[in-house]
Amino acid sequence: MSWGSSSRQLAVFALAFAILGTIPGPEAHAEEQGEFFLPFEQMMQSMPNLIQVMVGFDSERSRTFSADSDLRLPNEYRLLVGVGSNTSDLEGDELKTGTFRLGISSDPINEYQGTLSFEDWGVKDEVKRQKWSATVARWGQNWNVQGTTTYRQIHLITDHPSVQGVDVEVHSPAVGCSIQYVGWGKWNLRLSGEKYWYAADPSALLDSRINQFFSAETLTLSSSFLKYNGALELGYQFKKLYFGVEGSQNKSAIDNTKSVTGTLLFSIDLPKGIGLQLQGGRTLFPDAPESSDVTFAQAGFSFSWSQ
């Protein structure tokens, strides 16, 4: 089946963008998360409802889990619900974050699609982040453009005898965009990026006069807050297989260090609405010793059905 045969075929990718853009990435403590394509043939055959579960691990002994659903509602709306977790090792102790996602989206078959979503992430009494996002997508014959505006409330909880349990709140707006083109036969090209701002300077957490009031867990998790991120993906759709490569770069809002990630993406469409997804790669930290590099892998299972 050709990627560019009709706008209806292209529009179905909104299902993947709508819920899978929030699947946790493989990097340890990663707060912002990447995307993963579901099998194209599978989504075309059973658009109404979709469930996906993914697990992952990396060379730093971190483990990730996510479960997401995209369910059809009356009047051509869709309900998006997801949960996730990231478990990592911090100086011999286990550090675990939890994520909850909830959203509503208009029908992706329409020329214009809108999505409203909420996400809660963090660890109780350490770091919490609530994120509200609004996305508008425009679908053409063989292209797709999306724009997203986001507002985040970040809560850092103090852990010091003199100021125990004080909630330090930081406001953080963000904007993002994504451009996809599938007009070259079965090739897929996607470019995306997001920029973040903070009401308070995040680099203040590097100051020993300030970071002494927070636990090691809080400082470790806050290091995942970004200044920007960008990604470029190139993929090819076989009859029932999708294979792609992605390169991405992030910049920390705390210390301005960069990370560069290369990822291989693979998915296969199986009978009866079942799909399997695999991805793996390596994250490099150019500003840190080579030993800081992280190798990761993820595997997923999806199921779609018609009402």
ROBABA-380168 format. One record per residue: x, y, z of N, C-alpha, C in turn. Coordinates in steps of 0.02 Angstrom, whole numbers, padded with zeros to 5 digits, always signed. Layout:
XYZXYZXYZ
...
END
This chain:
+00042-00060+00000+00000+00000+00000+00044+00062+00000
+00031+00108-00045+00072+00168-00052+00059+00216+00005
+00113+00249+00028+00107+00299+00081+00070+00360+00056
+00075+00377-00007+00047+00440-00030-00013+00432-00075
-00049+00376-00071-00104+00362-00116-00164+00405-00104
-00176+00428-00042-00234+00470-00028-00224+00507+00037
-00259+00563+00044-00255+00601+00107-00283+00561+00165
-00331+00517+00152-00359+00475+00205-00306+00430+00235
-00264+00401+00193-00211+00358+00218-00161+00398+00259
-00146+00458+00237-00099+00499+00275-00128+00520+00341
-00192+00536+00342-00222+00563+00403-00221+00513+00460
-00218+00450+00445-00221+00400+00498-00160+00404+00544
-00106+00435+00521-00047+00441+00564-00059+00486+00624
-00115+00523+00624-00131+00563+00683-00141+00519+00744
-00163+00457+00734-00171+00411+00790-00104+00400+00825
-00052+00389+00786+00013+00378+00816+00039+00441+00849
+00033+00498+00814+00057+00561+00842+00019+00581+00904
-00047+00566+00905-00088+00590+00960-00070+00559+01026
-00055+00492+01027-00042+00460+01091+00030+00437+01099
+00064+00423+01044+00130+00394+01051+00185+00446+01056
+00169+00508+01046+00217+00561+01058+00233+00568+01130
+00195+00535+01175+00206+00539+01246+00234+00476+01276
+00255+00430+01237+00285+00369+01264+00354+00385+01292
+00371+00361+01350+00435+00378+01380+00494+00358+01337
+00542+00401+01332+00603+00385+01296+00648+00341+01338
+00701+00311+01308+00742+00262+01342+00796+00292+01387
+00811+00357+01382+00865+00384+01423+00845+00385+01496
+00895+00375+01540+00882+00376+01612+00854+00444+01632
+00802+00444+01671+00769+00504+01698+00741+00549+01644
+00729+00524+01584+00707+00567+01529+00637+00593+01543
+00632+00660+01547+00566+00691+01560+00528+00701+01496
+00562+00724+01443+00528+00733+01380+00538+00671+01338
+00489+00656+01298+00487+00590+01270+00476+00591+01195
+00502+00535+01160+00500+00532+01089+00440+00496+01061
+00441+00489+00994+00385+00460+00959+00405+00393+00930
+00354+00351+00915+00368+00286+00886+00311+00268+00840
+00325+00252+00778+00273+00238+00730+00244+00168+00740
+00178+00163+00737+00143+00100+00735+00138+00075+00663
+00126+00010+00653+00120-00017+00585+00066+00020+00546
+00083+00043+00487+00036+00082+00446-00023+00039+00425
-00011-00021+00400-00065-00064+00377-00113-00080+00434
-00087-00091+00493-00130-00108+00550-00177-00051+00566
-00152+00011+00567-00194+00068+00584-00246+00080+00530
-00230+00068+00467-00278+00078+00414-00336+00029+00420
-00323-00032+00441-00374-00083+00445-00419-00074+00506
-00394-00047+00561-00433-00044+00623-00419+00022+00659
-00444+00076+00632-00431+00141+00662-00467+00154+00727
-00529+00130+00737-00570+00156+00793-00537+00153+00862
-00505+00098+00880-00478+00091+00948-00407+00062+00944
-00365+00084+00990-00295+00062+00990-00268+00060+01060
-00232+00007+01077-00198+00000+01141-00126-00021+01127
-00078+00009+01162-00008-00010+01155+00026-00014+01222
+00068-00065+01230+00109-00073+01290+00182-00079+01268
+00226-00042+01303+00297-00045+01286+00339-00051+01349
+00394-00087+01344+00443-00093+01398+00512-00079+01369
+00557-00055+01412+00624-00039+01389+00675-00044+01444
+00739-00043+01424+00794-00044+01473+00854-00012+01440
+00905+00006+01481+00966+00034+01452+01026+00010+01492
+01085+00030+01468+01148+00007+01498+01161+00036+01566
+01122+00086+01587+01127+00115+01655+01079+00081+01703
+01051+00025+01683+01004-00015+01724+00938+00021+01737
+00920+00066+01692+00854+00097+01696+00803+00053+01660
+00741+00055+01683+00687+00016+01654+00627+00062+01643
+00595+00056+01585+00537+00097+01570+00477+00053+01554
+00418+00080+01568+00355+00046+01551+00304+00098+01532
+00263+00084+01483+00208+00128+01465+00151+00088+01436
+00090+00112+01449+00029+00083+01420-00015+00141+01398
-00033+00143+01335-00073+00198+01307-00132+00171+01268
-00186+00209+01269-00246+00190+01232-00273+00250+01195
-00303+00237+01137-00336+00288+01095-00405+00258+01078
-00457+00282+01112-00523+00252+01107-00573+00300+01074
-00614+00273+01031-00662+00313+00995-00721+00331+01040
-00741+00395+01039-00798+00420+01076-00854+00439+01027
-00914+00451+01051-00968+00475+01007-00950+00543+00977
-00983+00561+00923-00974+00626+00890-00903+00636+00864
-00871+00582+00844-00806+00585+00810-00750+00614+00853
-00752+00602+00918-00698+00621+00962-00662+00558+00986
-00602+00568+01014-00562+00511+01037-00536+00527+01107
-00535+00475+01150-00510+00480+01218-00440+00450+01220
-00392+00488+01247-00323+00466+01251-00304+00458+01325
-00285+00398+01345-00268+00383+01414-00203+00343+01415
-00157+00361+01460-00095+00325+01465-00063+00329+01533
-00023+00279+01550+00017+00278+01611+00087+00255+01594
+00135+00273+01636+00204+00253+01624+00246+00257+01686
+00305+00227+01683+00352+00230+01739+00423+00223+01713
+00470+00250+01752+00541+00245+01737+00576+00229+01802
+00610+00172+01805+00646+00151+01865+00721+00150+01850
+00760+00184+01891+00831+00189+01879+00869+00181+01945
+00935+00172+01938+00978+00163+01996+01013+00228+02013
+01008+00250+02076+01041+00311+02099+01083+00294+02160
+01147+00284+02148+01195+00268+02201+01171+00209+02243
+01148+00157+02209+01126+00097+02244+01054+00096+02265
+01020+00153+02261+00949+00157+02279+00907+00160+02215
+00846+00135+02221+00800+00134+02164+00761+00199+02161
+00762+00232+02104+00725+00294+02094+00673+00282+02040
+00610+00292+02057+00555+00276+02011+00509+00336+02002
+00498+00355+01939+00450+00407+01922+00388+00376+01892
+00331+00410+01901+00268+00388+01873+00239+00441+01828
+00201+00420+01777+00170+00465+01730+00098+00446+01718
+00054+00497+01715-00016+00486+01696-00033+00536+01642
-00067+00512+01589-00085+00554+01533-00159+00549+01518
-00190+00605+01500-00261+00606+01483-00272+00659+01430
-00310+00642+01378-00322+00690+01325-00384+00675+01286
-00405+00723+01246-00461+00714+01200-00441+00744+01133
-00461+00710+01079-00441+00730+01013-00499+00726+00965
-00499+00770+00915-00549+00765+00862-00529+00709+00814
-00574+00693+00768-00563+00637+00722-00503+00651+00677
-00453+00606+00673-00394+00617+00632-00408+00614+00557
-00467+00592+00537-00483+00589+00466-00496+00659+00438
-00517+00706+00482-00532+00773+00459-00469+00809+00434
-00480+00861+00394-00424+00899+00367-00385+00934+00423
-00421+00958+00473-00391+00988+00532-00407+00945+00593
-00358+00936+00636-00368+00896+00697-00342+00935+00757
-00380+00934+00811-00359+00966+00873-00354+00917+00930
-00306+00927+00974-00295+00883+01032-00281+00925+01093
-00316+00910+01148-00303+00940+01213-00281+00884+01260
-00226+00894+01297-00200+00841+01340-00171+00868+01404
-00170+00823+01454-00140+00838+01520-00094+00781+01538
-00037+00797+01569+00010+00746+01591+00037+00764+01660
+00039+00714+01704+00067+00722+01771+00127+00674+01777
+00184+00701+01797+00246+00662+01800+00284+00679+01863
+00322+00630+01890+00367+00645+01945+00367+00593+02000
+00393+00615+02058+00397+00574+02118+00369+00614+02176
+00326+00585+02215+00295+00619+02271+00349+00643+02320
+00342+00705+02343+00387+00737+02392+00457+00749+02364
+00466+00744+02298+00531+00758+02267+00522+00809+02211
+00496+00787+02155+00484+00829+02096+00417+00810+02065
+00378+00860+02047+00315+00848+02012+00312+00897+01953
+00279+00874+01900+00269+00918+01843+00201+00904+01812
+00160+00956+01807+00097+00951+01771+00104+00988+01705
+00080+00957+01652+00087+00985+01585+00021+00986+01549
+00002+01045+01524-00059+01053+01483-00037+01071+01413
-00064+01036+01362-00044+01047+01293-00105+01053+01247
-00097+01094+01196-00148+01101+01143-00112+01094+01076
-00137+01049+01033-00106+01036+00969-00156+01044+00913
-00135+01076+00859-00176+01082+00798-00136+01053+00741
-00168+01008+00702-00134+00975+00646-00172+00991+00581
-00135+01000+00528-00163+01011+00461-00137+00957+00415
-00185+00921+00383-00167+00865+00341-00176+00883+00267
-00125+00873+00227-00128+00883+00155-00128+00816+00119
-00119+00819+00053-00120+00758+00012-00063+00711+00031
-00004+00739+00042+00053+00696+00059+00098+00728+00111
+00069+00770+00154+00107+00803+00206+00064+00816+00267
+00096+00831+00321+00062+00846+00384+00104+00898+00423
+00070+00948+00450+00103+00999+00491+00065+01004+00557
+00102+01004+00612+00071+01010+00678+00105+01065+00718
+00066+01101+00757+00092+01151+00803+00065+01138+00873
+00108+01144+00923+00088+01129+00992+00110+01186+01038
+00066+01205+01082+00084+01252+01135+00073+01217+01202
+00119+01227+01248+00120+01190+01311+00132+01237+01369
+00098+01223+01424+00111+01258+01487+00126+01206+01540
+00181+01216+01578+00201+01168+01629+00209+01203+01696
+00188+01168+01748+00202+01188+01817+00249+01136+01847
+00308+01158+01867+00359+01114+01895+00364+01128+01970
+00361+01076+02010+00364+01083+02083+00426+01047+02109
+00472+01084+02139+00531+01055+02171+00521+01060+02247
+00524+01002+02281+00510+00999+02353+00576+01001+02391
+00583+01047+02438+00645+01054+02476+00653+00996+02526
+00716+00980+02541+00732+00926+02588+00791+00949+02631
+00777+00995+02677+00828+01024+02720+00796+01039+02788
+00832+01027+02844+00802+01037+02910+00771+01106+02920
+00799+01158+02889+00774+01226+02900+00714+01242+02856
+00707+01208+02799+00651+01222+02753+00624+01155+02726
+00603+01113+02770+00580+01046+02751+00512+01049+02716
+00507+01018+02657+00443+01009+02624+00414+01071+02591
+00455+01122+02578+00430+01182+02544+00425+01169+02469
+00368+01188+02440+00355+01178+02369+00379+01239+02330
+00433+01231+02292+00459+01284+02249+00430+01274+02179
+00388+01321+02158+00351+01313+02095+00384+01355+02040
+00393+01323+01982+00422+01356+01924+00374+01348+01865
+00358+01403+01831+00314+01401+01773+00357+01395+01710
+00333+01354+01662+00373+01341+01603+00328+01333+01541
+00325+01384+01498+00289+01376+01434+00335+01344+01381
+00305+01317+01329+00343+01287+01275+00302+01289+01211
+00337+01287+01154+00304+01281+01089+00341+01228+01049
+00305+01194+01006+00335+01142+00965+00302+01137+00897
+00336+01105+00851+00307+01094+00785+00333+01028+00757
+00296+01001+00709+00314+00938+00677+00293+00942+00604
+00337+00923+00559+00323+00923+00487+00338+00853+00460
+00290+00825+00424+00299+00758+00396+00282+00759+00322
+00324+00725+00282+00312+00720+00210+00318+00647+00188
+00268+00623+00151+00268+00554+00129+00253+00550+00054
+00274+00599+00017+00259+00602-00054+00308+00566-00099
+00360+00535-00070+00410+00499-00109+00396+00424-00106
+00344+00401-00138+00328+00330-00137+00313+00306-00067
+00352+00258-00044+00342+00230+00023+00390+00258+00075
+00425+00312+00058+00471+00343+00105+00433+00391+00151
+00456+00396+00212+00428+00442+00261+00483+00486+00289
+00471+00552+00291+00519+00600+00318+00483+00643+00369
+00512+00649+00428+00480+00688+00481+00532+00729+00518
+00516+00793+00530+00558+00838+00567+00517+00869+00623
+00544+00869+00684+00507+00896+00741+00554+00932+00788
+00526+00977+00828+00566+01014+00877+00522+01048+00928
+00551+01064+00985+00515+01097+01039+00563+01142+01078
+00538+01201+01098+00578+01250+01135+00543+01265+01201
+00583+01267+01256+00556+01277+01323+00583+01341+01354
+00541+01374+01394+00561+01432+01434+00544+01420+01507
+00579+01454+01552+00569+01445+01624+00564+01514+01657
+00515+01521+01703+00506+01584+01738+00565+01599+01784
+00598+01547+01809+00659+01555+01849+00716+01519+01814
+00776+01543+01825+00835+01515+01791+00850+01445+01819
+00841+01392+01779+00854+01324+01803+00927+01313+01824
+00974+01350+01795+01044+01340+01811+01060+01358+01883
+01013+01391+01918+01024+01408+01988+01032+01345+02031
+01006+01288+02006+01013+01225+02043+01085+01201+02045
+01130+01231+02005+01200+01214+02008+01236+01249+02065
+01205+01301+02092+01234+01340+02146+01228+01301+02212
+01285+01289+02245+01285+01250+02307+01244+01283+02362
+01236+01349+02359+01196+01384+02409+01122+01368+02401
+01103+01345+02341+01033+01329+02327+01021+01254+02328
+01064+01216+02293+01050+01144+02286+01056+01106+02352
+01086+01136+02404+01089+01102+02468+01020+01092+02499
+00971+01130+02476+00904+01124+02503+00862+01068+02471
+00891+01035+02421+00855+00983+02385+00892+00916+02390
+00854+00862+02387+00883+00796+02391+00919+00778+02326
+00960+00725+02330+00994+00701+02270+00945+00678+02217
+00889+00648+02240+00837+00625+02194+00807+00684+02155
+00792+00738+02191+00763+00797+02159+00810+00828+02109
+00874+00834+02127+00923+00863+02081+00934+00818+02020
+00934+00753+02030+00943+00707+01974+00885+00711+01925
+00824+00711+01951+00765+00714+01907+00759+00782+01872
+00777+00835+01907+00771+00902+01876+00822+00911+01820
+00874+00870+01819+00924+00876+01766+00896+00857+01698
+00837+00825+01697+00807+00805+01633+00766+00861+01601
+00757+00917+01635+00720+00972+01604+00762+01005+01550
+00731+01016+01492+00768+01035+01432+00759+01108+01413
+00808+01132+01375+00802+01198+01343+00771+01192+01274
+00790+01139+01238+00758+01125+01174+00771+01052+01157
+00733+01026+01109+00747+00961+01080+00726+00962+01007
+00759+00923+00966+00743+00918+00895+00757+00848+00870
+00720+00826+00818+00728+00759+00793+00714+00757+00717
+00749+00712+00683+00739+00700+00612+00733+00625+00601
+00679+00604+00568+00668+00532+00556+00659+00519+00481
+00689+00465+00458+00681+00442+00389+00663+00368+00392
+00608+00349+00359+00586+00280+00362+00558+00256+00296
+00551+00190+00291+00524+00159+00230+00471+00108+00249
+00414+00111+00215+00358+00066+00229+00357+00009+00179
+00373-00051+00202+00365-00111+00161+00292-00133+00166
+00275-00191+00139+00205-00212+00138+00176-00216+00208
+00210-00250+00253+00186-00255+00322+00239-00235+00373
+00293-00206+00349+00348-00187+00393+00362-00113+00386
+00384-00083+00440+00409-00014+00438+00479-00014+00469
+00526+00017+00434+00594+00023+00459+00616+00095+00453
+00643+00122+00507+00663+00192+00506+00724+00204+00549
+00756+00262+00537+00811+00285+00578+00795+00356+00602
+00815+00372+00662+00801+00438+00691+00863+00465+00725
+00876+00528+00714+00928+00563+00750+00897+00621+00789
+00917+00630+00851+00888+00684+00892+00942+00716+00935
+00928+00777+00956+00975+00813+01000+00935+00852+01052
+00957+00848+01115+00928+00885+01170+00981+00930+01202
+00958+00984+01234+01002+01027+01272+00972+01039+01340
+01011+01026+01393+00987+01032+01462+00977+01105+01480
+00921+01119+01515+00909+01186+01540+00948+01200+01604
+00977+01148+01634+01013+01156+01697+01086+01177+01685
+01122+01138+01646+01194+01151+01636+01213+01160+01562
+01164+01163+01517+01175+01173+01445+01213+01117+01411
+01219+01059+01443+01251+01002+01410+01203+00973+01357
+01233+00945+01305+01195+00917+01249+01197+00841+01251
+01145+00811+01224+01144+00739+01213+01121+00726+01142
+01153+00679+01109+01136+00661+01040+01118+00587+01038
+01061+00571+01008+01036+00503+01008+01024+00478+00937
+01047+00418+00923+01031+00384+00860+00989+00322+00875
+00934+00314+00838+00886+00261+00853+00866+00224+00789
+00862+00158+00793+00833+00117+00740+00762+00099+00759
+00715+00107+00713+00644+00094+00726+00620+00038+00680
+00582-00008+00709+00556-00065+00670+00487-00083+00696
+00440-00095+00651+00374-00119+00671+00348-00168+00618
+00306-00213+00640+00277-00263+00596+00202-00270+00611
+00163-00276+00558+00091-00284+00563+00074-00358+00558
+00043-00385+00611+00023-00454+00614-00053-00460+00605
-00079-00521+00593-00151-00529+00584-00191-00509+00646
-00255-00498+00636-00304-00485+00689-00288-00423+00730
-00262-00372+00698-00251-00308+00731-00192-00305+00778
-00148-00354+00776-00091-00356+00821-00030-00327+00786
+00009-00289+00823+00071-00261+00797+00127-00267+00848
+00188-00272+00823+00248-00274+00865+00294-00217+00845
+00324-00185+00895+00370-00129+00883+00435-00140+00921
+00490-00124+00889+00556-00129+00919+00594-00065+00904
+00634-00043+00951+00680+00012+00938+00740+00006+00984
+00796+00030+00959+00857+00027+00999+00907+00077+00972
+00954+00096+01014+01003+00145+00992+01051+00164+01047
+01081+00222+01038+01132+00244+01085+01128+00320+01093
+01135+00343+01155+01137+00414+01171+01207+00434+01190
+01233+00486+01156+01300+00511+01168+01296+00578+01203
+01344+00591+01248+01348+00654+01284+01414+00686+01267
+01416+00729+01215+01480+00758+01192+01518+00797+01245
+01483+00825+01294+01515+00865+01345+01537+00825+01406
+01527+00759+01404+01543+00716+01461+01591+00661+01439
+01621+00625+01487+01665+00570+01469+01629+00517+01428
+01666+00480+01387+01636+00428+01344+01598+00376+01385
+01619+00364+01447+01586+00314+01489+01514+00334+01506
+01496+00397+01493+01428+00420+01508+01378+00399+01455
+01401+00376+01396+01355+00357+01343+01310+00300+01364
+01249+00300+01337+01198+00252+01358+01171+00215+01298
+01168+00149+01302+01137+00106+01251+01069+00084+01276
+01018+00084+01233+00950+00069+01255+00913+00027+01204
+00858-00003+01227+00814-00042+01184+00744-00040+01212
+00694-00043+01168+00624-00046+01187+00587-00096+01143
+00536-00127+01171+00493-00173+01134+00421-00158+01151
+00377-00163+01101+00307-00147+01113+00260-00194+01079
+00200-00197+01106+00145-00238+01080+00084-00193+01073
+00050-00195+01017-00010-00154+01007-00067-00197+00982
-00127-00174+00997-00188-00209+00975-00240-00158+00955
-00269-00165+00897-00321-00119+00873-00382-00159+00853
-00440-00129+00863-00503-00163+00846-00556-00113+00828
-00606-00137+00790-00662-00095+00770-00721-00107+00816
-00761-00055+00826-00820-00062+00869-00876-00097+00832
END
